[in-house]
Amino acid sequence: MKLTDYFNVLLKDTVNLGQVKLDLLDSRVESVYKALKADDQIGSLIQGKTPQGSWAHRTIINPVGNNEFDADFMLNVSENPDWADDPKQYIEAVYAALHRHSTYGNMPHSRKCRCVRLVYANSMHLDIVPHLNLADGREVIVNRDDNDWELTNPQGFTDWMKEKDSLAKGNLRKVIRLMKYLRDHKNSFTGTRSILLTTLLGEQVTALRTLIDPNYYSDVPTALLHIVNDLDAWLQDRPTKPSIPDPSGSGVTFDHRWEQSTYSYFRDRIHVHAAEITEAYEEENKERSIELWQGIFGDGFKAPTTASSNSKFPAATPAAASTVGRSGRAG
């Protein structure tokens, strides 16, 4: 059975990141941005900020237990001619600005491949990603490990995500959150990065399927059934790790995000989940169907009791209301 109202409860009360945490995220990003903007060494280069990744795509979920949640934002900066042949200096400069700040200098902060990470105790961490539009027309982020630029097309990813979610009647993002919940909270297909999961699930959503069956993505459980089964079929045809292009059209791939062993494990787990979801969906006995869905998603899959509004992402948001912030680094 579909049990759509049970899915609404699961999303609102268990899966989605709560409003308090989202407001805290907004506030902390704004404070960090103001601190960097005020820095006397890098501040003049900073042009703006943009949400990125799961935060921007509205696919961010609650962390496991007391673990911290993470969010990325792009720090839009102008070129410094002195760093033209040394791109890693943008990450070094952001790190140094945090290091000398009276507050952030005393908090854990580190340099990663494409960002600077700032950690809040027992709460969250922020990944700050320098982002540039170069004079030669390239839109890039920095790969510190290679000391080189990486092409990116955040607006292209935004447009792709909006198109796919609209085709799925606003249910693609909910399916992505549910599958991320399985990965993180149920320890399934661990090692598969969110950008890969998002891309692979999103690529299964097509206009052709809606032409054949207008109700193909009509609600959350139906969209979950079809998208996961379509992904399973696609994966089963590919025992060897396939190339995964960035759907934004940047020209890069996400192939470096996993290895054959990680891919094989993901492929096997999706095959199992596709069968479990199909069984729960097709079960006609309500109590048995509830039991099967709970076997997949846990005790958070339950009947609605009282109105709940602890999420910034209400489960009934219509597709027309879906807006996506700017995407960026695939991570």
C-alpha positions as CSV (number, residue, x, y, z in Angstrom):
1,M,0.0,0.0,0.0
2,K,1.1,3.6,-0.6
3,L,0.3,4.9,2.9
4,T,1.1,8.4,1.7
5,D,0.2,10.0,5.0
6,Y,2.7,7.8,6.8
7,F,5.4,9.1,4.4
8,N,4.4,12.6,5.2
9,V,5.0,11.9,8.9
10,L,8.3,10.2,8.2
11,L,9.6,13.1,6.2
12,K,8.4,15.8,8.5
13,D,9.2,14.3,11.9
14,T,12.3,12.1,11.1
15,V,14.0,12.7,7.8
16,N,13.9,16.5,7.2
17,L,16.3,18.8,9.0
18,G,14.2,20.8,11.5
19,Q,13.4,24.5,11.2
20,V,15.5,25.4,14.3
21,K,18.6,23.8,12.7
22,L,17.9,25.5,9.4
23,D,17.5,28.9,11.0
24,L,20.7,28.3,12.9
25,L,22.5,27.4,9.7
26,D,21.3,30.6,8.0
27,S,22.5,32.6,11.0
28,R,25.9,31.1,11.2
29,V,26.6,31.3,7.5
30,E,25.7,35.0,7.6
31,S,28.0,35.6,10.5
32,V,30.9,33.8,8.9
33,Y,30.3,35.7,5.7
34,K,30.3,39.0,7.4
35,A,33.5,38.1,9.3
36,L,35.3,37.2,6.0
37,K,33.9,40.2,4.2
38,A,35.4,42.4,7.0
39,D,38.8,40.8,6.9
40,D,41.4,43.3,5.9
41,Q,43.3,40.9,3.6
42,I,40.7,38.9,1.8
43,G,37.6,41.0,2.3
44,S,38.0,43.2,-0.8
45,L,37.9,40.1,-3.0
46,I,34.6,38.8,-1.7
47,Q,31.6,39.5,-3.8
48,G,28.8,37.4,-2.3
49,K,27.8,33.9,-1.0
50,T,25.5,31.2,-2.3
51,P,24.1,28.0,-0.7
52,Q,25.5,24.9,-2.2
53,G,25.0,21.1,-2.2
54,S,22.3,19.5,-0.1
55,W,21.4,22.8,1.5
56,A,20.8,24.5,-1.8
57,H,19.0,21.5,-3.3
58,R,16.7,21.2,-0.3
59,T,17.8,17.6,0.1
60,I,19.6,18.1,3.5
61,I,18.5,15.7,6.2
62,N,18.8,15.2,9.9
63,P,22.1,13.7,11.0
64,V,22.4,10.4,12.7
65,G,21.9,10.6,16.5
66,N,24.0,13.4,18.0
67,N,26.2,13.7,15.0
68,E,26.8,17.1,13.5
69,F,25.1,18.0,10.2
70,D,27.0,19.8,7.4
71,A,26.3,22.4,4.9
72,D,28.2,24.1,2.1
73,F,28.2,27.6,0.7
74,M,30.1,29.1,-2.1
75,L,32.2,32.2,-1.3
76,N,32.1,34.2,-4.5
77,V,35.4,35.9,-5.0
78,S,37.1,38.0,-7.6
79,E,40.4,37.1,-9.2
80,N,43.7,38.1,-7.6
81,P,46.3,38.3,-10.5
82,D,49.0,37.3,-8.1
83,W,47.4,33.9,-7.6
84,A,46.7,33.2,-11.3
85,D,49.2,30.3,-11.3
86,D,48.6,29.2,-7.7
87,P,44.8,28.6,-7.2
88,K,45.2,27.0,-3.8
89,Q,45.9,30.5,-2.4
90,Y,42.2,31.2,-2.4
91,I,41.6,28.4,0.1
92,E,44.7,29.4,2.0
93,A,43.5,32.9,2.3
94,V,40.0,31.9,3.6
95,Y,41.7,29.6,6.1
96,A,44.0,32.4,7.2
97,A,41.2,34.9,7.6
98,L,39.3,32.4,9.9
99,H,42.5,31.6,11.7
100,R,43.1,35.3,12.7
101,H,39.5,36.0,13.6
102,S,38.8,36.5,17.3
103,T,36.0,33.9,17.4
104,Y,36.6,31.5,14.5
105,G,40.3,31.3,15.2
106,N,39.5,29.4,18.4
107,M,37.2,26.9,16.7
108,P,38.3,23.9,14.8
109,H,39.0,24.8,11.2
110,S,40.9,23.0,8.4
111,R,41.7,23.1,4.7
112,K,40.1,20.4,2.5
113,C,40.5,19.7,-1.2
114,R,37.9,22.2,-2.3
115,C,36.9,24.1,0.8
116,V,37.7,25.4,4.2
117,R,35.8,23.6,7.0
118,L,34.7,25.3,10.2
119,V,33.4,23.1,13.0
120,Y,30.8,24.0,15.6
121,A,31.0,21.8,18.7
122,N,28.3,19.1,18.9
123,S,26.3,20.8,16.2
124,M,27.4,21.3,12.6
125,H,30.2,22.2,10.3
126,L,30.4,24.6,7.4
127,D,32.3,24.0,4.2
128,I,33.3,27.3,2.6
129,V,34.0,26.8,-1.1
130,P,35.8,29.6,-3.0
131,H,34.1,30.2,-6.3
132,L,35.3,32.4,-9.2
133,N,34.3,33.5,-12.7
134,L,37.6,33.9,-14.4
135,A,38.4,36.5,-17.0
136,D,38.7,33.8,-19.7
137,G,35.0,32.9,-19.2
138,R,35.5,29.8,-17.1
139,E,33.5,29.3,-13.9
140,V,35.6,27.4,-11.4
141,I,36.2,26.2,-7.9
142,V,39.6,25.3,-6.5
143,N,41.2,21.9,-6.2
144,R,43.8,22.4,-3.5
145,D,45.2,19.0,-3.8
146,D,46.1,19.5,-7.5
147,N,46.6,23.2,-7.1
148,D,44.3,23.7,-10.1
149,W,40.9,24.9,-11.2
150,E,37.9,22.7,-11.5
151,L,35.1,23.6,-13.9
152,T,31.7,24.1,-12.4
153,N,28.3,25.2,-13.5
154,P,26.1,25.8,-10.5
155,Q,23.3,27.4,-12.4
156,G,23.2,24.5,-14.8
157,F,22.9,22.1,-11.9
158,T,20.1,24.3,-10.4
159,D,18.2,24.2,-13.7
160,W,18.6,20.5,-14.0
161,M,17.4,19.9,-10.5
162,K,14.4,22.1,-10.9
163,E,13.4,20.5,-14.2
164,K,13.7,16.9,-12.8
165,D,11.8,17.8,-9.6
166,S,9.1,19.5,-11.6
167,L,8.7,16.4,-13.9
168,A,8.4,14.3,-10.7
169,K,5.6,16.6,-9.4
170,G,7.9,17.9,-6.6
171,N,8.6,14.4,-5.3
172,L,12.2,13.9,-6.5
173,R,13.7,15.9,-3.6
174,K,11.7,13.8,-1.2
175,V,12.9,10.6,-2.7
176,I,16.5,11.8,-2.5
177,R,16.0,12.6,1.2
178,L,14.5,9.2,1.9
179,M,17.4,7.4,0.1
180,K,19.9,9.6,1.9
181,Y,18.2,8.6,5.2
182,L,18.6,4.9,4.3
183,R,22.3,5.5,3.6
184,D,23.0,7.5,6.8
185,H,20.6,6.1,9.4
186,K,20.3,2.5,8.2
187,N,23.9,2.2,7.1
188,S,23.0,1.2,3.6
189,F,25.3,1.8,0.6
190,T,27.7,3.7,2.8
191,G,30.5,5.4,0.9
192,T,28.3,6.8,-1.9
193,R,28.6,10.5,-1.9
194,S,25.4,12.7,-2.0
195,I,26.2,14.2,-5.4
196,L,26.3,10.7,-6.9
197,L,23.1,9.6,-5.3
198,T,21.4,12.9,-6.3
199,T,22.6,12.7,-9.9
200,L,21.7,9.0,-10.4
201,L,18.2,9.3,-8.9
202,G,17.5,12.5,-10.8
203,E,18.6,11.0,-14.1
204,Q,15.9,8.3,-13.8
205,V,13.2,11.0,-14.0
206,T,12.2,11.5,-17.6
207,A,9.4,13.2,-19.5
208,L,8.8,10.0,-21.5
209,R,7.7,8.1,-18.4
210,T,5.2,10.8,-17.6
211,L,3.9,10.7,-21.1
212,I,3.3,6.9,-20.9
213,D,1.9,7.2,-17.4
214,P,0.9,10.7,-16.1
215,N,0.7,9.2,-12.6
216,Y,4.2,7.8,-12.6
217,Y,5.4,10.2,-10.0
218,S,2.0,11.1,-8.5
219,D,3.0,10.9,-4.8
220,V,6.0,10.1,-2.7
221,P,5.6,6.3,-2.4
222,T,4.8,6.0,-6.1
223,A,7.8,8.2,-7.1
224,L,10.0,6.2,-4.7
225,L,8.9,2.9,-6.2
226,H,9.5,4.0,-9.8
227,I,12.7,6.0,-9.4
228,V,14.4,3.4,-7.3
229,N,13.3,0.5,-9.5
230,D,14.4,2.4,-12.6
231,L,17.8,3.1,-11.0
232,D,18.1,-0.6,-10.1
233,A,17.4,-1.6,-13.7
234,W,20.0,0.9,-14.9
235,L,22.6,-0.3,-12.4
236,Q,22.0,-4.0,-13.1
237,D,22.8,-3.4,-16.8
238,R,26.2,-2.0,-15.6
239,P,28.3,-4.3,-13.5
240,T,31.4,-2.2,-14.1
241,K,31.4,1.3,-12.6
242,P,30.0,3.7,-15.3
243,S,31.1,7.3,-16.0
244,I,28.7,9.8,-14.3
245,P,28.8,13.2,-16.1
246,D,27.9,16.3,-14.2
247,P,24.3,17.0,-15.4
248,S,24.9,20.7,-15.3
249,G,26.9,20.5,-18.5
250,S,30.2,21.6,-17.0
251,G,32.0,18.9,-18.9
252,V,33.4,17.2,-15.8
253,T,32.5,13.8,-14.4
254,F,32.0,12.6,-10.8
255,D,34.0,9.4,-11.5
256,H,36.6,10.2,-8.9
257,R,34.0,10.2,-6.2
258,W,33.9,6.4,-5.9
259,E,35.7,3.2,-6.7
260,Q,34.6,0.0,-8.3
261,S,34.1,-1.6,-4.9
262,T,32.0,1.2,-3.6
263,Y,29.9,1.2,-6.8
264,S,29.4,-2.6,-6.6
265,Y,28.2,-2.3,-3.0
266,F,25.8,0.5,-4.0
267,R,24.5,-1.5,-6.9
268,D,23.8,-4.5,-4.7
269,R,22.1,-2.5,-2.0
270,I,19.9,-0.6,-4.4
271,H,18.8,-4.0,-5.9
272,V,17.8,-5.1,-2.4
273,H,16.0,-1.9,-1.6
274,A,14.1,-1.9,-4.9
275,A,12.7,-5.4,-4.1
276,E,11.8,-4.3,-0.5
277,I,10.1,-1.1,-1.7
278,T,8.1,-3.1,-4.4
279,E,7.0,-5.6,-1.8
280,A,5.8,-3.0,0.7
281,Y,4.1,-0.9,-2.0
282,E,2.2,-3.9,-3.5
283,E,1.2,-5.5,-0.2
284,E,-2.6,-5.1,0.0
285,N,-2.9,-5.9,3.7
286,K,-2.4,-2.6,5.6
287,E,-0.8,-3.9,8.7
288,R,1.6,-6.1,6.7
289,S,2.4,-3.1,4.4
290,I,3.1,-0.9,7.5
291,E,5.4,-3.7,8.8
292,L,7.3,-3.9,5.5
293,W,7.7,-0.1,5.2
294,Q,8.9,0.0,8.8
295,G,11.4,-2.7,8.0
296,I,12.9,-0.3,5.5
297,F,12.6,3.1,7.2
298,G,12.2,2.3,10.9
299,D,9.7,3.4,13.5
300,G,9.5,6.9,12.1
301,F,7.2,5.4,9.5
302,K,3.9,5.8,11.4
303,A,0.4,7.1,11.2
304,P,-0.2,10.9,11.6
305,T,-1.4,12.0,15.0
306,T,-1.1,15.8,15.4
307,A,-0.2,18.5,12.9
308,S,3.6,18.8,12.7
309,S,5.4,21.7,11.2
310,N,9.0,21.2,12.3
311,S,10.4,21.2,8.8
312,K,11.3,23.8,6.3
313,F,10.4,21.3,3.6
314,P,6.7,20.3,4.1
315,A,6.0,17.0,2.5
316,A,3.0,18.4,0.5
317,T,4.9,21.3,-1.2
318,P,3.7,21.5,-4.8
319,A,6.1,21.3,-7.6
320,A,5.4,24.9,-8.6
321,A,6.6,26.1,-5.3
322,S,10.0,24.3,-5.6
323,T,12.9,26.6,-5.8
324,V,16.5,25.6,-5.6
325,G,19.4,27.7,-4.6
326,R,22.5,27.7,-6.6
327,S,24.4,24.5,-6.7
328,G,28.1,24.2,-7.2
329,R,30.8,21.8,-6.2
330,A,29.7,18.3,-6.6
331,G,30.4,16.9,-3.2
